[in-house]
Amino acid sequence: MCSKRFGSGVNTRISDLIGDCPLLELPVTFGSARVLLKLEQFNPTGAAKIRMARQMIDEAEASGRLRPGGWIVESTSGNTGLGLALIAAERGYKFTAVVDRHSSADKLRGMQAFGAELVYVGGSEGGLATADRDAMAAQIAANCGAYWTQQHNNPANPNGYRELAEELLAALGREITHLFGAVGTGGSLCGVARTLKAQIPNLRVVGIEPCGSIIFGGEGAPYRQSGTGTPAGAEIGSIIDYDLIDIGLKVSDAQAFETARYLARHHAILVGGSAGGVIYQALQQARDAPPGSIMVALVCDGGEKYLDTVFNDEWILAHRLSDEAVTKQLSTFLSPPKWLYPADSNIGELCDD
């Protein structure tokens, strides 16, 4: 399938490159189910959330809530902030990102590279402080006249993923049987699911959150997956439409991170930590899926922003997030990479020379 970004000539704005991200099939070892990854790291900023960042600004401009030269503020763990920072730089807005030290350092530096102002809340130890971030964003909006995009409750958030759903329909038609996605604001999973279910009523939608998140119930506890879930004490946003989600699953940090690390080292696929959790649960569900199932996992960002954490052996060991059992399990789920050279290749002779 030819991507519009390469097939329509010369673009004039970086945001014109949003969308048309590729699908990649995993080499599963069981049954006839297919597990396909929608690789959203091929967007500018390397994440799906730039889709909804652009949509929130488009709708704010259309309604008059945001005018030329205006000021945008958002509470963000990173990827939404990166998207808003890019759009703000492109369109000439001031952007303030309210962040905590749970965020990836590379995401924070990326926002600053686009000219964003960072306002830190929460403790210096690096914990997630969603409620404090939201309170500060609300305060800045009220006191300074900034437009708070309020991603957890902004209908433009899921609207931003209609195009992603249309891309899936164009590539796979109505043959999709399962959709998997991380649930944070709920925008990506619910936005895609709403459009797909209008065409595929029997689609099974599976939401995944970290162990310790409270979206699908259970007691809150600290977790290290970034950009997903809702911690205890924070408000579950109105964007999450439980009627669209058929099942909610939890995934541990170790399961998510070990999956991301395994895919990088054995299949050269570099995905973010929360995406690792989505893929882990998609593979678990694929084992018992009906024959011929087509299961799409939304990979909402790549792994480049987590080189100091998820892909750092010392960090993993220091936080006791290593789990050899997950690695062994994945080795049975996925076929090993095929050897590049055929059995009768003379590569040995070439090396001897």
N, C-alpha and C positions, 0 to 999 in steps of 0.2 A: 504493500500500500504506500503510495507516494505521499509524503508529508507536505502539508500546505506551506510550511515554513521554507521548504526547499523547492517547492514546485510552482510558486507564484511570483517569481522574480525577486526584485530587491525590496526589502522592507525598509521603512523609514523610522520606526520606533521599536525599542527593545521589547515592549509589551506585545508587539505583533507576533512574537515568537512563542507566545504562550499556547500550549495545547498540542494536540497530535503526538502525544508521547507513545512510544512503542509498547507492544505486548511481547513478552518472552515466556516460552513454555518451559516448565521445569521437567527434568527427566525422571518422573516418578516410576517406582518399581512395581506398583501393585495395580491390578485391575485395568480398566480402560478409561478411568477418569482422567481428565486433563486439568492441570493446575497452571493457570496463566497469570503472569505478573504484569500489571499495568504500571510501567516504570515512570513515575511522575518526576524523578530527579532530572529528566531531560528538559524540564521547564527552566526559564530564567530563574535564578535564585535556588535552583535545584530542589524544588518542592511543589506539591500540589496547591498549597495554600495561596500561591500568587494568583490562582484563578479566582478565588473568592475575594482576595484583597482588591483586585481590579474591579470586581463586580460591586463591592461595597462602595467604592469611590464613584463608579459610574452612576449608581442609583442615588447617591448623595448629591452629585452634581445635577442630575436630572430633576431632583425634587427641590433644589435650591438650598439644601442644608449645608452645602459646601460651595463656596464661591472662589473665583480666582484669587490666588495669594493667601488662601485660608490656612488653617492650622488643624492638623489631625493628631489625635492621641489614641493610643490603644494599650491595653494590658496584654502582654504577649510572652510566651515562652521561647519565641525565636522565629519560626517560619512565617507566621502571619506578619510579624514585624518586618522581616526581610522583604516580603511582598509589598507591604505598605510603604516601606522606605524606598523601594525601587519606583513604585508608581508616583510617590510624592516628588522624588527627584526628577522624574520624567515630566511631570505636569506643573512643577513650580510651587509645591506646597511645603510648609513646615511640618515636620513629623516628630512627635515625642513618643518614645516607646517606654512604657513602664515595665521594668523587668526585675527578676530576682536572680540570685546566683546559682539557681538550678539550671539555668539556660547554658547551652553550649557556648564556650568562649568564642568559637568561630562565627556563630550566629550573631553574637553581640558585635563583634568586629565588623561583620558584614553590614549590619545596620549602620554603624558609624561610617563605613566607607561610602554609603549612599547619602551621608549628611544628616542622619537621624540624631536627635538628642536622646540620651539614655538617662532615665531616672530610676535609681535602684531602691527597692524596698526589701524587707525581710532581713534575716540574719546573714552574717558573713560566712557561716558554715556551709552554705550552699543548698539549703532546703527550699522546697517548693512553697511559694507564698501567694497563691492565686487570689485569695480573698483580699490580702493587703494590696496587691497590684490593682485589682478592680477598684478598690476604694480610692486609691491615689489617682487613677485615671478619671474617675467620676469627679474628684475634687478639682483636677486641672481643667476639665471641661466646664465645670460650674464657675470657677473663679477666673478663667482666662478666655472663655469664649471659644475654646477649641471644640472641634467636632469629634466626639468619641464614637468610633465605629462600633464598639461593643459587640464583638464577633459572636459571643455566646447567645445573643438574643436578636441578632440582626437578620431579617429574612433574606437579605441579599447574599448572606453566607452560602446557604444551600443552592440558591439560584446560580451561583458561580460555577456549579458543577454539572449543570445541564449539558454543557458542551462535552464534558468528559463522558457522560452517559451516551450521548449521540455518537461519539467516537467508537465506543464499545459496540453499539448497535450496527454501525457501518462496517466494523471489522468482523463481527461474529453473528450478526442477525439476532434472531430470537431463540438461538440455541443455548444461550447462557442459562445455567441451572442454579448457580450459587454465586453470591457476591459477598466477599469478606472485606472488612475494613476496620481500622482503629476508630474508636469513638472518644473524641475529646469534646469539641464543640458539637459534634454530630453533623457538621455541615457536609463533609465529603461523603460519608456513607449515606446519610439520609437524602442528600441532594441527588446523588446518583441513583439510589434505590427508587426514589419517587418517579423519576423519568423512566427507568427500566421497567418498573412494575406496571406502568400504564401500558406497556407493550408486551410484557411477560408476566402475567398475573401469578403464575406459579413459582416465580423466582424466590429462592430461599436466601434471605439476607441475614448475615451473621456479623454481629458487632463484637469487637474485642477490646477489652480494657485491661490495664495492669492490675495485678493483685494489689489490693490496698485502695483502689479507686472505688467510688460508691455509686456509679451510674447504674449498675445492674444489681445493686444491693450489697449487703455484707458490711463488715466493719471497715472503717478507714484505717490505713496504715501507710507509712512512708514508702515511696517507690522511686525508681531512678529513670524509668522510661520517660522521655521528653516529648512534650507536645501532644499528649494523649491522656485520657482519663480525667476524673474530677476528684481532688483530694478531699478528705473530711474537712468540714468547715467552709467549703466553697459552694457556691450555688450551682446546681445543675441547670444549664441554660435551656431556654425554651426551644432551641433549634432541634434538640433531640426529639424525634418523633418515634415513640416506642411502637406505634402501630405499624411502622414500616420495618421494624427489626424482628425477625422471627425467633432468633436466639441470641442471647448475650453470653459471652465466654470471657473468662479471665486468663491471663498469662503472666507467669512470674518474670521478674527481671532476668533471671538466669536463663529461662527458656527463650526469651526474646533475644537476648544478647548472644547466647551461644548459637542460635540459628543464624543471626547476621554474620557472626564470625565464621561459621562453617561454610556458608554460601560464598563468602569472600575467598576463603582459602582453598576450597575444593571445586568451585564453579565460577570463580572470577566475577561474582555478582556482589556489588558493594551497596548495601541498603542500610537505612537507619535502624536504630534499636527497636523502636516501636513497630516498624515494618517487619522486622524479624519476628516479632510476636504474632503479627497477622499471618505471616507465611507458616509459622509453626502450627497454628491452629488450622489453617487451610489444609496442610498436609495430614494432620490428625483426622480431619473430617473426610478427606479424600479416600482414606483407607476403606471406609464403609459406604462410600457413595454409590448410587446406582450406576450400572454400566453406561458408559457414554456421557457421563456428567461433564459439563464444562464449567470449571470453577475459577472465577476471577478474583484475584487478591489485589486490592489497591495498595500499591507501594508509594506512600506519600512523600518520602524523601530518600535521598541517597545517604551513603555512609561517610562522605567526605568531611562532614561537620563533627564527626565523633571519633576522629583518629586518636585524640588524647584520652578518650574514655572507653567506649565500647570495644575499640580495636587496639587498646593498649593493654598488654598482658599484665603489667604491674598494677594498673588501676583495677582490672577485673579481680586479681588475686587479693588486693588490699580491701576490696569491698565484698569478698567472699561470694562472687557471682559466677564462679566456674562450676560447671556441672557436666562431668564426663558422660553421664547417662544420656543427656540430651544429644551429645555428639554421636554416641553409638546408635541412638534411635534414628537420627537423621541419615546416618550411613546406610541404614536399611531402607529408608524411604526413597532415597535418590540414587540413581545409577551413577557410578563413577564416570568422570570425563573420558571420552573415547580417545584412544591413543592416536596421535596425529598421523603416524606413518603406518602403512599396511604391513602385514606380517612378512611379506617378501621384500621389504624395503632393504636397500643396501646402505642404510644410515650408519650401521656399525663400521662398514668398510670406509665410509667417508670420514668418520671420526678417527679411525686408525691412521688414515693418511695425514 
